[in-house]
Amino acid sequence: MGYTFHTSEDQRIMLEAVGANSLDDLIEQIPPEIRLQRPLDLPPARGELELTQHLENLARKNIGAGSAVCFLGGGSYDHFVPAVVDALASRGEFYTSYTPYQPEVSQGNLQVMFEYQTLICQLTGMDVSNASLYDGGTAAVEAVLLSMSVTKRSRKVVTVASVHPEYRQVIGTYFAHLDAELVTVPATAGVVSLEDLAAAVDDQTACVLLQQPNFFGCLEQVEAIAKIAHDRGALLVLAVDPVSLGLLKRPGDLGVDVVVAEGQSLGTPMSFGGPYLGIMACREPFLRRMPGRIAGQTVDRRGKRCWVLTLQTREQHIRREKATSNICTNQGLFALRAAIYLTAMGPQGLRETAELCLRKSRYALERVTGGERWKSAFGLPTFKEFVVRDRQCKVREALDEAVRAGILAGLPLGRWYPDLDDCLLVAVTEKRTKDEIDRWSDCLLGRRPTA
Amino acid sequence: MRNVRASQLIFELSKAGRRAAHLPHCDVPCRDVKELIGDEHRADAPPPLPEVAEPEIVRHFTNLSQLNMSVDTHFYPLGSCTMKHNPKRNERLASLPGIIDVHPCQPDATIQGLLQLLFELQVMLGEISGLPAVSLQPAAGAHGELAALMVAAACFRDRGERRTKVLAPDTAHGTNPASARMAGFDTVTVKSTPAGLVDLDDLRAKLDDQIGVFMITNPNTLGIFDGQVAKIAELVHARGGLIYLDGANMNAILGITRPGDFGADMMHYNPHKTFSGPHGGGGPGAGPICVTAALGEYLPVPVVRRDGDRYSLDFDRPRSIGRVRTFFGNVGVLVRAYCYLLTHGAEGLREASALALLNANYLLSRVRHILPVPQGDRCMHEFVASAAALKKERGVSAMDVAKRLLDYGFHSPTVYFPLTVPEAVMIEPTETESKETLDAFAEALFRITEEPADLLHEAPHTTPVSRPDEVQAARRTILKWTPC
């Protein structure tokens, strides 16, 4: 039931041209003793209709944001995706092409990469962007490795407990093989204290890795932390929520050296965690240490403006073990989606999206903390996420109850922070209506929904 | 039809006051944002993104798409990349509600269907590879290599062994040595014989007690199955090392032979190649890895487990190397791979591989009279021809041939890789092409070799742009648009 063409006559002619009697003659390079002597043990082949029914059955066993009301965040968000994003990214000329190795027949993809890089620079205020990495976590690792290479300090990196725990775990995994130490400064108040951070950063520190808004939704003092890092010769790597930049100051205007982000918020569905895209942008002097594909402008032989993959001597297919990273592909399709999304939003649309997130999130926080049971965990300004603490310490029961009411009410933090076991991380995007927020808070407060 | 007037950047179409998206009115109390976010955090103005209307966006990106060659529009015999047909059903099914709208941190009870799918995919990938322990987490082939090398390093550490070297043949993908370095190993290159196989004498000479992993691509990047692989595994295992199979070329051997049966301890798949996931203009891919049962406890977290008819994400794996990315994996790509496997079944997969071999061998039989194929008359799923003679006799390079093919309406093969073949032209037709297409490609190649050298040096002639000045692009780097 595959996608092949040959009639038996085609096959006969082709085998004859090859000088083979049968298809089995073509595997003669494989020694008989290592050939598989039985059919693979796999489910039977299904036609398109049966396959569709099977997948629909599996999909029905899941509760997604389309059938429940989603207040989950922590790096993946239920933002609105305009139809133009799906319609344009579904063009086969985009999604069935590959890395633009032949620029003459890839100007579409190359121009998209160039436009994406420009949009990311406009969004972040940084000098240069690559054409994307895998996801937020691996982008954070690459930024840390870049910092180690730029500063020639390969043993120590400082981060904060308010950075996405999975980013920190990923860095920990990589560091276990590189003889480097990741020092994590606590953020018990919801943000890091400048004194604690200053005490941890020394002249061996390659960079400080910070997140804004941080994992708890709170706002860190980025500019002051940049100064602490720079005073000791370290870089500041900042992980951001791209949507927040509709409202917050741009990292490039705050002294940040490298910006990374989970790009999912920019027009990519949640899809159980991937594929997404890792955003990475930096200051110009670090360009040649940046990993990943980069598109550059040039001219063709007739002097016409065009685009190519450039600075490839950084990359693994040229430099092999001396490359800046082992990364090969970028996330082209999702960089395209991000580019279309940012273009469709424009400055006003992105600002309004960010303002809606902010106002709705604040409304939700105030509403749920208006009762006896929940209180704001940190009492600090937040953007679209916040942490609430359950005075009854029954977070899991509350979540189960909410699922029964068709609400994915928040992320329990105990999985990553044992001392926040009674806390819930809640995300409120522009999609959540007042009615949904009211139902959510009623549910968490144990009230009957106001019908 | 391509619009010849469309040549502007989206930024050049921008005009203050235009917009596409209109957000809803705020239905909660519309408080002043200055009250909610302090001046020290709030920007005075939104970022300077372009301002364009929806019709302009649609036309702009549609016109851009038409400047690309793609599998949907052209024969794309890019060696090592397996540019096969991307089934439309898989696109639709990966976008079903209940799959595409699932948050990565939902309770297991709300995602039983998805976990079942991923568990079944783990089992199928284990069966196809003969390596039963599977992680779906890595985001790409190179990421899978890195994760598996970390698994190996963790295993050596547990055994109390200090093994510092990764060996790979000179025909290996560049990602192999780059991944080895990121996993903390030194890399050593092993020579190939003139026939394109691993030079066993050179391997023996470089084997010592420091060997950690031998990375092999089999079939290799020359499109040859190295029949010595079991012997190689024996030599490496005898020194306590492990064998890693770079699964880039799995499309040649599905159901025919299994890496676990020829001595591999670890491998990755490229589902965007082998299992038809689209390449997306350069990603996303995925890089699931399979390892022996003994190495399974070191795999990244989480893995999907089944207890009776309940599925869950297992994070409680004390010897795991840990996480290698955020969240579970490139699930959209994995769902497409699952659909591909269920569409084919065991017999269909074996047939797909057999027909990939038939197409490659048939094309080889037509091409070798035009461009010599140094490594023989037979191949697996791809072969590497050489334009060295053409270059010597007429000054026409592999690049010239590649560029001229574009004028004939074919995407170019991979050129100048592997590095061991001078003027390499690496051709992988895949099984989803007809005899007529292969004949037309061979005919175009023949006609090109008869054309005047000057015409070829200037090729392509009919594409949206001619050859770009890559030297200028690297010297005077312009990496973003700036207002004049």
Interface residues (C-beta under 8 A of the other chain):
Chain A: M1 G2 Y3 T4 F5 H6 D10 Q11 I13 M14 L15 A17 V18 G19 A20 L23 D24 L26 I27 E28 Q29 I30 P31 E33 I34 R35 L36 P39 L40 D41 L42 P43 P44 A45 R46 G47 E48 L51 T52 H54 L55 E56 N57 L58 A59 R60 K61 N62 I63 G64 A65 G66 S67 A68 C70 L72 G74 G75 S76 D78 P82 V84 A87 L88 S90 R91 G92 E93 F94 Y95 T96 S97 Y98 T99 P100 Y101 Q102 P103 E104 V105 S106 Q107 G108 N109 Q111 V112 F114 E115 Q117 T118 L119 C121 Q122 L123 T124 G125 V128 S129 A131 S132 Y134 D135 G136 G137 T138 H164 E166 Y167 Q169 V170 G172 T173 Y174 A176 H177 L178 D179 L219 Q221 E223 L245 G246 L247 L248 K249 R250 D253 E262 P269 M270 S271 F272 G273 G274 P275 Y276 L277 L287 R293 I294 A295 G296 Q297 T298 V299 D300 R301 R302 K304 R305 C306 W307 V308 T310 L311 Q312 T313 E315 Q316 H317 I318 R319 R320 E321 K322 A323 S325 N326 I327 C328 T329 N330 Q331 G332 L333 F334 L336 A339 I340 L342 T343 A344 M345 G346 P347 Q348 G349 L350 R351 E352 T353 E355 L356 L358 R359 K360 R362 Y363 P381 F383 L399 D400 V403 L408 L411 E430 T433 K434 I437
Chain B: S7 L9 I10 F11 R18 R19 A20 A21 H22 L23 P24 C26 D27 V28 P29 C30 R31 V33 L36 I37 G38 E40 H41 R42 A43 A45 P46 P47 P48 L49 P50 E51 V52 E54 I57 V58 F61 T62 L64 S65 Q66 L67 N68 M69 S70 V71 D72 T73 H74 Y76 L78 C81 M83 K84 H85 N86 P87 R89 E91 R92 L93 A94 S95 L96 P97 G98 I99 I100 D101 V102 H103 P104 C105 Q106 P107 A109 T110 I111 Q112 G113 L114 Q116 L117 E120 M124 E127 I128 A139 A140 G141 A142 H143 E145 L146 M150 A153 A154 H173 G174 T175 P177 A178 S179 A180 R181 M182 A183 G184 T187 P219 I224 F225 G227 V229 A230 I253 L254 G255 I256 T257 R258 D261 F262 S276 P278 H279 G280 G281 G282 G283 P284 G285 A286 P300 I321 G322 R323 V324 R325 T326 F327 F328 G329 N330 V331 G332 V333 V335 C339 L341 L342 T343 H344 G345 A346 E347 G348 L349 R350 E351 A352 A354 L355 L357 L358 N359 N361 Y362 L364 S365 R366 D377 R378 M380 A402 K403 L406 H411 S412 T414 F417 E431 T432 E433 S434 K435 E458 P460 T463 P464 V465 S466 R467 P468 D469 E470 Q472 A473 A474 T477 I478 L479 K480 W481
